[in-house]
Amino acid sequence: MATFNQRRPIDAPIPHLRRAWRTIAGLVAVCCFLALMLATAPDAGAKTTTPTARPTAARPSPTPTGVQAPSLPGSGLERATVTNIVDGDTIDATLNGRTVRIRLLGVDTPESVHPSRPVECFGREASRFLKELLDGQTVLLESDASQGDRDRYNRLLRFVWLPDGRLVNYEIIAQGYGFEYTFNLPYRYQDQFKAAQRAAREAQVGLWSPNACNGERTPAGAGATPAPTAAPTAAPTAAASNPLPRSFNNCKPDPNAARAPNAPVAIVDVNKRAETVTLKNVSATTVNLDGWIMCSIKGSQIHQGIGGALEPGKTRAFKHTGGNIWNNRETDPGALYDPQGRLVSYWADR
């Protein structure tokens, strides 16, 4: 005989509870989906707290493809602020409160400011490109033990990284503004730099274009930047007028001190208290002082801040841009060297 008050087993599903659970599960899924969409959607009014780089020069079209760009190292980098673009592969920057000159590793660009060479094809374009990339930027500097810390002109040798993770040395080559350059020993990114040059040449970008330089520094034909024509009465260049061999030795006493030609530029004064050096162009032609080195011999230190064009007969004072280096209590001779490391002028401080 059937019993009407028979209870349902505890684990038996109750239809209306089962429908309720399905409804709740569906609502939860919809909420999760909406939350995910809101989290990933761009918010035009929101401000990011992550530092962002200012816009820099974009890659030209076509872009070399099939080349893996170097990746930003995770540690061991120095932070510096770019203050001046010397040319397409050399910059000035403030590092640890001092102004330093930096030569970019692994790349060589056509000359645009060399004191004894004409402007080469794409030299000005390379300088302009580097200025667009780096002027005023805070960058990260990476050294390479295989290349040494400084070159013979006392410039720091570094790879320069942009805030957005691009390696400037590589970008110069990849975008056709310079050549891969191995000085002596292989460097860290040599294979990638060489691959970037091959790709740029095949894509005919920048200086590899037949309508520009066709890969030559001084090509005959369209696109070459004409070298300035010297007047018949022009004075000899700095290189021709200096018969001395290279003698720069990290601002140590110079054996050629008594033989310094004091031309085409002469040291006319060193104000040790004001930390200024006054130079005069005694030649008949403009002298570009970029890459020149002024030494305080007593402390074997470099007087930073020498650079720029100095017109014939003009005198200019250059202030040291990083602390005190000149000795006010004892004699402290000064020595001026050209970019080839040859003594140009000597100030005895008697």
C-alpha positions, 0 to 999 in steps of 0.5 A: 500500500502506497504511503503518501508522506514518503520522503525524498532521499537526501541526495535526490535533486530537487528540480527548483533548486537545480534551476536556481543554481543554474541561474546563479551560475549563469549570472556569475559567468556574465559578471566575470565576462563584463569585469574582464571586458572593463579591465582590458578596455582602454580608458581614455580618461585614465592616467598611467603611472608608468613612465613613458618615453616621449615620441621619437623618430619612427622607423622608415618604410620599408623596415628591414625584416627578419632581424631580431633586435637586441633586448634591453638587459635587466640590470647593470645599466647606468642612467644618463641624460643626453645634453648634446648631439655631437654627430651621428655616433657621438653624444654628450650626456650628464652622468652622475652629475658630470658631463661626459662624451659617449661614443656609441659602440658597434656603429660608425656614421658618415662624418659631419663635424670632423675637423680635417675631413669634408662632410660625408654623404648622409652625415648631416642626416645621421646627426639629425636622426640621432638628435630626433631620437635622443635630444633631452632623453634620459637613457640607459648606458650599457658597457662592454668589457671586451671593448674597454671603458674609453677610447683613445679620445677619452670618450666613454664607449657604450650601448645606448638604450631608449626608455621604450627598450630600443637600442640606439646603436642598432636603430642607426644601422637598421634604419640606414643611417650608419654602418656596422663597425668592429674596432678590434674585438667582437662586441656583444651585439655584433651578429645582430648589428651585421644582420641589421646592416645586411637587411638595410642594404637589401631594403635600400633604406637610408644611405643604401638607397641608390638615390642617396649614397648607394652605401658609399660615403663619398659617391659620385652622383646625386645624393652626395653631400658636397664638401665645402670648397676651400679658398685658394688662400685657406690656411692648412687644416689642423692635421696638416699644421701639427707635425707632432705625433700622438702623445695624449696619455690620459692627461699625464705630463706630456713629453712634447710640452716644449714643442707644442705648436700653439696653432691652429688654436692656442690656450690664452688663459686658464682661470683656475678659480672660475674653472674656465679655459680661454682658447683662441683660433689663431688660424685663418679657418674655422676650427671645430673643437668637437672631440678635442681634449683639454687637460689639467695636468696636475690632477690628470683630469679632463676639462669638460665642455670643450666643443663647437666651432671657433671662427678665425681670430675668435676667442672663447672661454669654456667653463668646466661642466663637472666640479673642480679640477684645477689646482688653485694652490699649486702650478697646474699646467694645461694641455690641449689635444686635437681629436687625433691625440696630438698636443696642440697647445700647452699652458705652463702656469708659471 
